């Protein structure tokens, strides 16, 4: 499965998959607060996926390790986008750090990753996008939107890997440097989220 390229870059105004989960767990503050919360969440996710990549290598799942490495790098892209806005609004802000959790078996790590990405795409980012829209923070809307759409694809990649953990597969993963979208395989020309061309992507 792959995300289809639309005629226009997807936004909250031309898309219908930006609903906030009815049992939302997200604490929403100002857009500045939400940017800082997103950075903290993405920092934790990046540390977690780095640990999961190491475990996957040790467990003999080289492709799964590459997927976790690509996703950890994607979260760093989101951190960079969000930090760029925070530093303009709060110049004294310092990026947080995060300790990596203990990794488990790779199948469980994939499920853990998918659950985190689903929360971000169906709850956290839609809630933050709505608040940014209310406050007229158009740059934050764009940053949150790109992260939200990329996270849903990350979840899809994790569940695909989970379902096919024991099947031979050596496809390459390609990471969009602009929004953090991850494509599996060679069959694409540009990012479906931000329209960055394939030749800008990083291979894992």
Secondary structure as UniProt FT lines:
FT   TURN            12..14
FT   TURN            22..23
FT   HELIX           31..58
FT   TURN            59..60
FT   HELIX           62..89
FT   TURN            91..92
FT   HELIX           106..119
FT   HELIX           120..124
FT   HELIX           125..134
FT   TURN            135..136
FT   HELIX           138..163
FT   TURN            164..166
FT   STRAND          173..175
FT   TURN            177..179
FT   STRAND          182..184
FT   TURN            192..194
FT   HELIX           198..200
FT   STRAND          202..203
//
